[in-house]
Amino acid sequence: MAMIAISSTGAAKLLGQVTTVKGAHCAAADESNHVYVCDPNGGRILVFTDSPR
């Protein structure tokens, strides 16, 4: 999974990457810097925490 920032001019900048799981195809983020990623083969929800930039 890649974290990407979009500038006011529309330019994309890669902020970081983390490894999820094979088959992961959905993600949701909240206002507390958490990202939830589905693990369809393992029946889990993976939780990642990002530091504010």
PDBQT receptor file of N, H, CA, C and O in Angstrom, charges set to zero:
ATOM      1  N   MET A   1       0.853  -1.146   0.000  1.00  0.00    +0.000 N 
ATOM      2  CA  MET A   1       0.000   0.000   0.000  1.00  0.00    +0.000 C 
ATOM      3  C   MET A   1       0.908   1.219   0.000  1.00  0.00    +0.000 C 
ATOM      4  O   MET A   1       1.907   1.260   0.719  1.00  0.00    +0.000 OA
ATOM      5  N   ALA A   2       0.566   2.187  -0.789  1.00  0.00    +0.000 N 
ATOM      6  H   ALA A   2      -0.245   2.155  -1.373  1.00  0.00    +0.000 HD
ATOM      7  CA  ALA A   2       1.349   3.414  -0.884  1.00  0.00    +0.000 C 
ATOM      8  C   ALA A   2       0.565   4.567  -0.271  1.00  0.00    +0.000 C 
ATOM      9  O   ALA A   2      -0.648   4.669  -0.451  1.00  0.00    +0.000 OA
ATOM     10  N   MET A   3       1.269   5.434   0.454  1.00  0.00    +0.000 N 
ATOM     11  H   MET A   3       2.255   5.351   0.600  1.00  0.00    +0.000 HD
ATOM     12  CA  MET A   3       0.690   6.665   0.959  1.00  0.00    +0.000 C 
ATOM     13  C   MET A   3       1.184   7.775   0.049  1.00  0.00    +0.000 C 
ATOM     14  O   MET A   3       2.387   7.965  -0.131  1.00  0.00    +0.000 OA
ATOM     15  N   ILE A   4       0.242   8.500  -0.517  1.00  0.00    +0.000 N 
ATOM     16  H   ILE A   4      -0.735   8.346  -0.372  1.00  0.00    +0.000 HD
ATOM     17  CA  ILE A   4       0.557   9.522  -1.519  1.00  0.00    +0.000 C 
ATOM     18  C   ILE A   4      -0.078  10.839  -1.103  1.00  0.00    +0.000 C 
ATOM     19  O   ILE A   4      -1.242  10.877  -0.704  1.00  0.00    +0.000 OA
ATOM     20  N   ALA A   5       0.688  11.913  -1.198  1.00  0.00    +0.000 N 
ATOM     21  H   ALA A   5       1.633  11.882  -1.522  1.00  0.00    +0.000 HD
ATOM     22  CA  ALA A   5       0.167  13.260  -0.959  1.00  0.00    +0.000 C 
ATOM     23  C   ALA A   5      -0.063  13.918  -2.306  1.00  0.00    +0.000 C 
ATOM     24  O   ALA A   5       0.717  13.735  -3.241  1.00  0.00    +0.000 OA
ATOM     25  N   ILE A   6      -1.138  14.684  -2.399  1.00  0.00    +0.000 N 
ATOM     26  H   ILE A   6      -1.771  14.833  -1.640  1.00  0.00    +0.000 HD
ATOM     27  CA  ILE A   6      -1.443  15.444  -3.610  1.00  0.00    +0.000 C 
ATOM     28  C   ILE A   6      -1.319  16.922  -3.272  1.00  0.00    +0.000 C 
ATOM     29  O   ILE A   6      -1.996  17.417  -2.371  1.00  0.00    +0.000 OA
ATOM     30  N   SER A   7      -0.459  17.620  -3.988  1.00  0.00    +0.000 N 
ATOM     31  H   SER A   7       0.091  17.217  -4.720  1.00  0.00    +0.000 HD
ATOM     32  CA  SER A   7      -0.244  19.046  -3.732  1.00  0.00    +0.000 C 
ATOM     33  C   SER A   7      -1.402  19.867  -4.294  1.00  0.00    +0.000 C 
ATOM     34  O   SER A   7      -2.260  19.347  -5.007  1.00  0.00    +0.000 OA
ATOM     35  N   SER A   8      -1.410  21.129  -3.969  1.00  0.00    +0.000 N 
ATOM     36  H   SER A   8      -0.713  21.551  -3.390  1.00  0.00    +0.000 HD
ATOM     37  CA  SER A   8      -2.461  22.025  -4.472  1.00  0.00    +0.000 C 
ATOM     38  C   SER A   8      -2.415  22.166  -5.991  1.00  0.00    +0.000 C 
ATOM     39  O   SER A   8      -3.405  22.571  -6.602  1.00  0.00    +0.000 OA
ATOM     40  N   THR A   9      -1.274  21.836  -6.611  1.00  0.00    +0.000 N 
ATOM     41  H   THR A   9      -0.470  21.507  -6.115  1.00  0.00    +0.000 HD
ATOM     42  CA  THR A   9      -1.166  21.896  -8.072  1.00  0.00    +0.000 C 
ATOM     43  C   THR A   9      -1.528  20.565  -8.730  1.00  0.00    +0.000 C 
ATOM     44  O   THR A   9      -1.546  20.450  -9.955  1.00  0.00    +0.000 OA
ATOM     45  N   GLY A  10      -1.817  19.558  -7.892  1.00  0.00    +0.000 N 
ATOM     46  H   GLY A  10      -1.802  19.652  -6.897  1.00  0.00    +0.000 HD
ATOM     47  CA  GLY A  10      -2.195  18.257  -8.431  1.00  0.00    +0.000 C 
ATOM     48  C   GLY A  10      -1.049  17.272  -8.567  1.00  0.00    +0.000 C 
ATOM     49  O   GLY A  10      -1.249  16.159  -9.054  1.00  0.00    +0.000 OA
ATOM     50  N   ALA A  11       0.155  17.659  -8.144  1.00  0.00    +0.000 N 
ATOM     51  H   ALA A  11       0.317  18.563  -7.748  1.00  0.00    +0.000 HD
ATOM     52  CA  ALA A  11       1.311  16.764  -8.229  1.00  0.00    +0.000 C 
ATOM     53  C   ALA A  11       1.258  15.728  -7.111  1.00  0.00    +0.000 C 
ATOM     54  O   ALA A  11       0.919  16.046  -5.972  1.00  0.00    +0.000 OA
ATOM     55  N   ALA A  12       1.593  14.500  -7.445  1.00  0.00    +0.000 N 
ATOM     56  H   ALA A  12       1.868  14.241  -8.371  1.00  0.00    +0.000 HD
ATOM     57  CA  ALA A  12       1.606  13.409  -6.468  1.00  0.00    +0.000 C 
ATOM     58  C   ALA A  12       3.011  13.198  -5.932  1.00  0.00    +0.000 C 
ATOM     59  O   ALA A  12       3.991  13.290  -6.671  1.00  0.00    +0.000 OA
ATOM     60  N   LYS A  13       3.097  12.911  -4.625  1.00  0.00    +0.000 N 
ATOM     61  H   LYS A  13       2.300  12.836  -4.025  1.00  0.00    +0.000 HD
ATOM     62  CA  LYS A  13       4.389  12.633  -3.988  1.00  0.00    +0.000 C 
ATOM     63  C   LYS A  13       4.232  11.385  -3.122  1.00  0.00    +0.000 C 
ATOM     64  O   LYS A  13       3.337  11.316  -2.279  1.00  0.00    +0.000 OA
ATOM     65  N   LEU A  14       5.101  10.403  -3.332  1.00  0.00    +0.000 N 
ATOM     66  H   LEU A  14       5.828  10.459  -4.016  1.00  0.00    +0.000 HD
ATOM     67  CA  LEU A  14       5.078   9.184  -2.536  1.00  0.00    +0.000 C 
ATOM     68  C   LEU A  14       5.622   9.487  -1.145  1.00  0.00    +0.000 C 
ATOM     69  O   LEU A  14       6.750   9.957  -1.002  1.00  0.00    +0.000 OA
ATOM     70  N   LEU A  15       4.804   9.211  -0.106  1.00  0.00    +0.000 N 
ATOM     71  H   LEU A  15       3.888   8.829  -0.223  1.00  0.00    +0.000 HD
ATOM     72  CA  LEU A  15       5.222   9.470   1.267  1.00  0.00    +0.000 C 
ATOM     73  C   LEU A  15       5.775   8.216   1.932  1.00  0.00    +0.000 C 
ATOM     74  O   LEU A  15       6.613   8.303   2.830  1.00  0.00    +0.000 OA
ATOM     75  N   GLY A  16       5.316   7.069   1.500  1.00  0.00    +0.000 N 
ATOM     76  H   GLY A  16       4.636   6.998   0.771  1.00  0.00    +0.000 HD
ATOM     77  CA  GLY A  16       5.779   5.825   2.099  1.00  0.00    +0.000 C 
ATOM     78  C   GLY A  16       5.000   4.647   1.560  1.00  0.00    +0.000 C 
ATOM     79  O   GLY A  16       4.008   4.805   0.849  1.00  0.00    +0.000 OA
ATOM     80  N   GLN A  17       5.472   3.454   1.915  1.00  0.00    +0.000 N 
ATOM     81  H   GLN A  17       6.278   3.326   2.493  1.00  0.00    +0.000 HD
ATOM     82  CA  GLN A  17       4.816   2.223   1.486  1.00  0.00    +0.000 C 
ATOM     83  C   GLN A  17       4.851   1.215   2.625  1.00  0.00    +0.000 C 
ATOM     84  O   GLN A  17       5.791   1.209   3.420  1.00  0.00    +0.000 OA
ATOM     85  N   VAL A  18       3.837   0.367   2.710  1.00  0.00    +0.000 N 
ATOM     86  H   VAL A  18       3.073   0.372   2.064  1.00  0.00    +0.000 HD
ATOM     87  CA  VAL A  18       3.822  -0.751   3.643  1.00  0.00    +0.000 C 
ATOM     88  C   VAL A  18       3.320  -1.983   2.901  1.00  0.00    +0.000 C 
ATOM     89  O   VAL A  18       2.547  -1.879   1.949  1.00  0.00    +0.000 OA
ATOM     90  N   THR A  19       3.766  -3.134   3.345  1.00  0.00    +0.000 N 
ATOM     91  H   THR A  19       4.395  -3.218   4.118  1.00  0.00    +0.000 HD
ATOM     92  CA  THR A  19       3.320  -4.391   2.757  1.00  0.00    +0.000 C 
ATOM     93  C   THR A  19       2.029  -4.824   3.437  1.00  0.00    +0.000 C 
ATOM     94  O   THR A  19       1.942  -4.817   4.664  1.00  0.00    +0.000 OA
ATOM     95  N   THR A  20       1.035  -5.196   2.656  1.00  0.00    +0.000 N 
ATOM     96  H   THR A  20       1.105  -5.202   1.659  1.00  0.00    +0.000 HD
ATOM     97  CA  THR A  20      -0.219  -5.712   3.207  1.00  0.00    +0.000 C 
ATOM     98  C   THR A  20      -0.238  -7.222   2.982  1.00  0.00    +0.000 C 
ATOM     99  O   THR A  20       0.695  -7.911   3.396  1.00  0.00    +0.000 OA
ATOM    100  N   VAL A  21      -1.258  -7.742   2.349  1.00  0.00    +0.000 N 
ATOM    101  H   VAL A  21      -2.016  -7.183   2.013  1.00  0.00    +0.000 HD
ATOM    102  CA  VAL A  21      -1.364  -9.177   2.087  1.00  0.00    +0.000 C 
ATOM    103  C   VAL A  21      -1.819  -9.402   0.653  1.00  0.00    +0.000 C 
ATOM    104  O   VAL A  21      -2.405  -8.520   0.026  1.00  0.00    +0.000 OA
ATOM    105  N   LYS A  22      -1.545 -10.580   0.152  1.00  0.00    +0.000 N 
ATOM    106  H   LYS A  22      -1.070 -11.297   0.662  1.00  0.00    +0.000 HD
ATOM    107  CA  LYS A  22      -1.982 -10.936  -1.192  1.00  0.00    +0.000 C 
ATOM    108  C   LYS A  22      -3.503 -10.900  -1.254  1.00  0.00    +0.000 C 
ATOM    109  O   LYS A  22      -4.184 -11.441  -0.383  1.00  0.00    +0.000 OA
ATOM    110  N   GLY A  23      -4.021 -10.262  -2.283  1.00  0.00    +0.000 N 
ATOM    111  H   GLY A  23      -3.468  -9.822  -2.991  1.00  0.00    +0.000 HD
ATOM    112  CA  GLY A  23      -5.467 -10.196  -2.485  1.00  0.00    +0.000 C 
ATOM    113  C   GLY A  23      -6.141  -9.006  -1.835  1.00  0.00    +0.000 C 
ATOM    114  O   GLY A  23      -7.332  -8.780  -2.052  1.00  0.00    +0.000 OA
ATOM    115  N   ALA A  24      -5.401  -8.233  -1.035  1.00  0.00    +0.000 N 
ATOM    116  H   ALA A  24      -4.434  -8.416  -0.859  1.00  0.00    +0.000 HD
ATOM    117  CA  ALA A  24      -6.008  -7.047  -0.413  1.00  0.00    +0.000 C 
ATOM    118  C   ALA A  24      -6.411  -6.075  -1.517  1.00  0.00    +0.000 C 
ATOM    119  O   ALA A  24      -5.611  -5.754  -2.397  1.00  0.00    +0.000 OA
ATOM    120  N   HIS A  25      -7.647  -5.613  -1.464  1.00  0.00    +0.000 N 
ATOM    121  H   HIS A  25      -8.296  -5.873  -0.750  1.00  0.00    +0.000 HD
ATOM    122  CA  HIS A  25      -8.139  -4.738  -2.534  1.00  0.00    +0.000 C 
ATOM    123  C   HIS A  25      -9.029  -3.612  -2.012  1.00  0.00    +0.000 C 
ATOM    124  O   HIS A  25      -9.645  -2.886  -2.792  1.00  0.00    +0.000 OA
ATOM    125  N   CYS A  26      -9.090  -3.475  -0.701  1.00  0.00    +0.000 N 
ATOM    126  H   CYS A  26      -8.590  -4.065  -0.067  1.00  0.00    +0.000 HD
ATOM    127  CA  CYS A  26      -9.910  -2.395  -0.156  1.00  0.00    +0.000 C 
ATOM    128  C   CYS A  26      -9.186  -1.770   1.026  1.00  0.00    +0.000 C 
ATOM    129  O   CYS A  26      -8.416  -2.433   1.722  1.00  0.00    +0.000 OA
ATOM    130  N   ALA A  27      -9.441  -0.496   1.239  1.00  0.00    +0.000 N 
ATOM    131  H   ALA A  27     -10.066   0.042   0.673  1.00  0.00    +0.000 HD
ATOM    132  CA  ALA A  27      -8.849   0.214   2.372  1.00  0.00    +0.000 C 
ATOM    133  C   ALA A  27      -9.782   1.346   2.764  1.00  0.00    +0.000 C 
ATOM    134  O   ALA A  27     -10.485   1.918   1.931  1.00  0.00    +0.000 OA
ATOM    135  N   ALA A  28      -9.770   1.653   4.051  1.00  0.00    +0.000 N 
ATOM    136  H   ALA A  28      -9.198   1.188   4.728  1.00  0.00    +0.000 HD
ATOM    137  CA  ALA A  28     -10.527   2.792   4.570  1.00  0.00    +0.000 C 
ATOM    138  C   ALA A  28      -9.648   3.486   5.596  1.00  0.00    +0.000 C 
ATOM    139  O   ALA A  28      -8.893   2.834   6.317  1.00  0.00    +0.000 OA
ATOM    140  N   ALA A  29      -9.745   4.803   5.663  1.00  0.00    +0.000 N 
ATOM    141  H   ALA A  29     -10.358   5.333   5.077  1.00  0.00    +0.000 HD
ATOM    142  CA  ALA A  29      -8.951   5.579   6.606  1.00  0.00    +0.000 C 
ATOM    143  C   ALA A  29      -9.870   6.380   7.514  1.00  0.00    +0.000 C 
ATOM    144  O   ALA A  29     -10.994   6.718   7.143  1.00  0.00    +0.000 OA
ATOM    145  N   ASP A  30      -9.374   6.679   8.715  1.00  0.00    +0.000 N 
ATOM    146  H   ASP A  30      -8.461   6.405   9.018  1.00  0.00    +0.000 HD
ATOM    147  CA  ASP A  30     -10.140   7.518   9.630  1.00  0.00    +0.000 C 
ATOM    148  C   ASP A  30      -9.350   8.774   9.984  1.00  0.00    +0.000 C 
ATOM    149  O   ASP A  30      -8.215   8.959   9.544  1.00  0.00    +0.000 OA
ATOM    150  N   GLU A  31      -9.968   9.622  10.779  1.00  0.00    +0.000 N 
ATOM    151  H   GLU A  31     -10.889   9.472  11.137  1.00  0.00    +0.000 HD
ATOM    152  CA  GLU A  31      -9.347  10.906  11.121  1.00  0.00    +0.000 C 
ATOM    153  C   GLU A  31      -8.238  10.774  12.164  1.00  0.00    +0.000 C 
ATOM    154  O   GLU A  31      -7.586  11.762  12.501  1.00  0.00    +0.000 OA
ATOM    155  N   SER A  32      -8.021   9.567  12.674  1.00  0.00    +0.000 N 
ATOM    156  H   SER A  32      -8.551   8.765  12.400  1.00  0.00    +0.000 HD
ATOM    157  CA  SER A  32      -6.980   9.323  13.676  1.00  0.00    +0.000 C 
ATOM    158  C   SER A  32      -5.735   8.681  13.072  1.00  0.00    +0.000 C 
ATOM    159  O   SER A  32      -4.944   8.068  13.789  1.00  0.00    +0.000 OA
ATOM    160  N   ASN A  33      -5.559   8.816  11.765  1.00  0.00    +0.000 N 
ATOM    161  H   ASN A  33      -6.202   9.314  11.183  1.00  0.00    +0.000 HD
ATOM    162  CA  ASN A  33      -4.387   8.304  11.038  1.00  0.00    +0.000 C 
ATOM    163  C   ASN A  33      -4.304   6.784  11.001  1.00  0.00    +0.000 C 
ATOM    164  O   ASN A  33      -3.213   6.220  10.913  1.00  0.00    +0.000 OA
ATOM    165  N   HIS A  34      -5.450   6.123  11.069  1.00  0.00    +0.000 N 
ATOM    166  H   HIS A  34      -6.336   6.580  11.140  1.00  0.00    +0.000 HD
ATOM    167  CA  HIS A  34      -5.488   4.674  10.923  1.00  0.00    +0.000 C 
ATOM    168  C   HIS A  34      -5.998   4.322   9.530  1.00  0.00    +0.000 C 
ATOM    169  O   HIS A  34      -6.880   4.984   8.984  1.00  0.00    +0.000 OA
ATOM    170  N   VAL A  35      -5.419   3.263   8.973  1.00  0.00    +0.000 N 
ATOM    171  H   VAL A  35      -4.702   2.726   9.417  1.00  0.00    +0.000 HD
ATOM    172  CA  VAL A  35      -5.895   2.724   7.701  1.00  0.00    +0.000 C 
ATOM    173  C   VAL A  35      -6.245   1.263   7.939  1.00  0.00    +0.000 C 
ATOM    174  O   VAL A  35      -5.453   0.513   8.511  1.00  0.00    +0.000 OA
ATOM    175  N   TYR A  36      -7.430   0.862   7.500  1.00  0.00    +0.000 N 
ATOM    176  H   TYR A  36      -8.073   1.472   7.036  1.00  0.00    +0.000 HD
ATOM    177  CA  TYR A  36      -7.933  -0.496   7.663  1.00  0.00    +0.000 C 
ATOM    178  C   TYR A  36      -7.941  -1.162   6.294  1.00  0.00    +0.000 C 
ATOM    179  O   TYR A  36      -8.524  -0.639   5.345  1.00  0.00    +0.000 OA
ATOM    180  N   VAL A  37      -7.294  -2.312   6.197  1.00  0.00    +0.000 N 
ATOM    181  H   VAL A  37      -6.819  -2.737   6.968  1.00  0.00    +0.000 HD
ATOM    182  CA  VAL A  37      -7.164  -3.030   4.928  1.00  0.00    +0.000 C 
ATOM    183  C   VAL A  37      -7.732  -4.424   5.108  1.00  0.00    +0.000 C 
ATOM    184  O   VAL A  37      -7.434  -5.095   6.096  1.00  0.00    +0.000 OA
ATOM    185  N   CYS A  38      -8.553  -4.867   4.157  1.00  0.00    +0.000 N 
ATOM    186  H   CYS A  38      -8.795  -4.322   3.355  1.00  0.00    +0.000 HD
ATOM    187  CA  CYS A  38      -9.129  -6.208   4.248  1.00  0.00    +0.000 C 
ATOM    188  C   CYS A  38      -8.094  -7.269   3.876  1.00  0.00    +0.000 C 
ATOM    189  O   CYS A  38      -7.227  -7.048   3.030  1.00  0.00    +0.000 OA
ATOM    190  N   ASP A  39      -8.208  -8.410   4.522  1.00  0.00    +0.000 N 
ATOM    191  H   ASP A  39      -8.912  -8.589   5.209  1.00  0.00    +0.000 HD
ATOM    192  CA  ASP A  39      -7.403  -9.598   4.203  1.00  0.00    +0.000 C 
ATOM    193  C   ASP A  39      -8.392 -10.677   3.802  1.00  0.00    +0.000 C 
ATOM    194  O   ASP A  39      -8.831 -11.455   4.649  1.00  0.00    +0.000 OA
ATOM    195  N   PRO A  40      -8.752 -10.738   2.519  1.00  0.00    +0.000 N 
ATOM    196  CA  PRO A  40      -9.804 -11.655   2.090  1.00  0.00    +0.000 C 
ATOM    197  C   PRO A  40      -9.450 -13.131   2.276  1.00  0.00    +0.000 C 
ATOM    198  O   PRO A  40     -10.347 -13.952   2.466  1.00  0.00    +0.000 OA
ATOM    199  N   ASN A  41      -8.186 -13.479   2.226  1.00  0.00    +0.000 N 
ATOM    200  H   ASN A  41      -7.458 -12.811   2.072  1.00  0.00    +0.000 HD
ATOM    201  CA  ASN A  41      -7.800 -14.881   2.384  1.00  0.00    +0.000 C 
ATOM    202  C   ASN A  41      -7.663 -15.288   3.847  1.00  0.00    +0.000 C 
ATOM    203  O   ASN A  41      -7.829 -16.462   4.179  1.00  0.00    +0.000 OA
ATOM    204  N   GLY A  42      -7.365 -14.340   4.719  1.00  0.00    +0.000 N 
ATOM    205  H   GLY A  42      -7.231 -13.386   4.450  1.00  0.00    +0.000 HD
ATOM    206  CA  GLY A  42      -7.178 -14.640   6.133  1.00  0.00    +0.000 C 
ATOM    207  C   GLY A  42      -8.369 -14.280   6.998  1.00  0.00    +0.000 C 
ATOM    208  O   GLY A  42      -8.389 -14.595   8.188  1.00  0.00    +0.000 OA
ATOM    209  N   GLY A  43      -9.374 -13.616   6.410  1.00  0.00    +0.000 N 
ATOM    210  H   GLY A  43      -9.359 -13.360   5.443  1.00  0.00    +0.000 HD
ATOM    211  CA  GLY A  43     -10.561 -13.242   7.172  1.00  0.00    +0.000 C 
ATOM    212  C   GLY A  43     -10.271 -12.222   8.267  1.00  0.00    +0.000 C 
ATOM    213  O   GLY A  43     -10.890 -12.251   9.330  1.00  0.00    +0.000 OA
ATOM    214  N   ARG A  44      -9.333 -11.325   8.003  1.00  0.00    +0.000 N 
ATOM    215  H   ARG A  44      -8.830 -11.301   7.139  1.00  0.00    +0.000 HD
ATOM    216  CA  ARG A  44      -8.949 -10.331   9.008  1.00  0.00    +0.000 C 
ATOM    217  C   ARG A  44      -9.078  -8.924   8.450  1.00  0.00    +0.000 C 
ATOM    218  O   ARG A  44      -9.222  -8.715   7.245  1.00  0.00    +0.000 OA
ATOM    219  N   ILE A  45      -9.022  -7.978   9.360  1.00  0.00    +0.000 N 
ATOM    220  H   ILE A  45      -8.906  -8.148  10.338  1.00  0.00    +0.000 HD
ATOM    221  CA  ILE A  45      -8.870  -6.571   9.006  1.00  0.00    +0.000 C 
ATOM    222  C   ILE A  45      -7.496  -6.155   9.544  1.00  0.00    +0.000 C 
ATOM    223  O   ILE A  45      -7.242  -6.263  10.744  1.00  0.00    +0.000 OA
ATOM    224  N   LEU A  46      -6.623  -5.686   8.673  1.00  0.00    +0.000 N 
ATOM    225  H   LEU A  46      -6.829  -5.599   7.698  1.00  0.00    +0.000 HD
ATOM    226  CA  LEU A  46      -5.310  -5.210   9.072  1.00  0.00    +0.000 C 
ATOM    227  C   LEU A  46      -5.416  -3.728   9.415  1.00  0.00    +0.000 C 
ATOM    228  O   LEU A  46      -6.104  -2.977   8.724  1.00  0.00    +0.000 OA
ATOM    229  N   VAL A  47      -4.748  -3.312  10.463  1.00  0.00    +0.000 N 
ATOM    230  H   VAL A  47      -4.189  -3.922  11.025  1.00  0.00    +0.000 HD
ATOM    231  CA  VAL A  47      -4.797  -1.907  10.897  1.00  0.00    +0.000 C 
ATOM    232  C   VAL A  47      -3.384  -1.340  10.858  1.00  0.00    +0.000 C 
ATOM    233  O   VAL A  47      -2.463  -1.898  11.453  1.00  0.00    +0.000 OA
ATOM    234  N   PHE A  48      -3.226  -0.234  10.158  1.00  0.00    +0.000 N 
ATOM    235  H   PHE A  48      -3.975   0.219   9.675  1.00  0.00    +0.000 HD
ATOM    236  CA  PHE A  48      -1.957   0.473  10.074  1.00  0.00    +0.000 C 
ATOM    237  C   PHE A  48      -2.170   1.862  10.653  1.00  0.00    +0.000 C 
ATOM    238  O   PHE A  48      -3.233   2.459  10.479  1.00  0.00    +0.000 OA
ATOM    239  N   THR A  49      -1.152   2.375  11.344  1.00  0.00    +0.000 N 
ATOM    240  H   THR A  49      -0.289   1.890  11.485  1.00  0.00    +0.000 HD
ATOM    241  CA  THR A  49      -1.214   3.727  11.892  1.00  0.00    +0.000 C 
ATOM    242  C   THR A  49      -0.096   4.547  11.235  1.00  0.00    +0.000 C 
ATOM    243  O   THR A  49       1.065   4.140  11.216  1.00  0.00    +0.000 OA
ATOM    244  N   ASP A  50      -0.474   5.696  10.706  1.00  0.00    +0.000 N 
ATOM    245  H   ASP A  50      -1.417   6.027  10.722  1.00  0.00    +0.000 HD
ATOM    246  CA  ASP A  50       0.495   6.570  10.050  1.00  0.00    +0.000 C 
ATOM    247  C   ASP A  50       0.711   7.786  10.930  1.00  0.00    +0.000 C 
ATOM    248  O   ASP A  50      -0.216   8.260  11.587  1.00  0.00    +0.000 OA
ATOM    249  N   SER A  51       1.923   8.283  10.942  1.00  0.00    +0.000 N 
ATOM    250  H   SER A  51       2.676   7.898  10.409  1.00  0.00    +0.000 HD
ATOM    251  CA  SER A  51       2.210   9.498  11.695  1.00  0.00    +0.000 C 
ATOM    252  C   SER A  51       1.814  10.709  10.856  1.00  0.00    +0.000 C 
ATOM    253  O   SER A  51       2.012  10.713   9.641  1.00  0.00    +0.000 OA
ATOM    254  N   PRO A  52       1.260  11.730  11.493  1.00  0.00    +0.000 N 
ATOM    255  CA  PRO A  52       0.890  12.940  10.737  1.00  0.00    +0.000 C 
ATOM    256  C   PRO A  52       2.115  13.577  10.099  1.00  0.00    +0.000 C 
ATOM    257  O   PRO A  52       3.216  13.510  10.645  1.00  0.00    +0.000 OA
ATOM    258  N   ARG A  53       1.918  14.186   8.957  1.00  0.00    +0.000 N 
ATOM    259  H   ARG A  53       1.024  14.240   8.514  1.00  0.00    +0.000 HD
ATOM    260  CA  ARG A  53       3.023  14.833   8.250  1.00  0.00    +0.000 C 
ATOM    261  C   ARG A  53       2.823  16.315   8.249  1.00  0.00    +0.000 C 
ATOM    262  O   ARG A  53       3.645  17.049   7.702  1.00  0.00    +0.000 OA
TER     263      ARG A  53
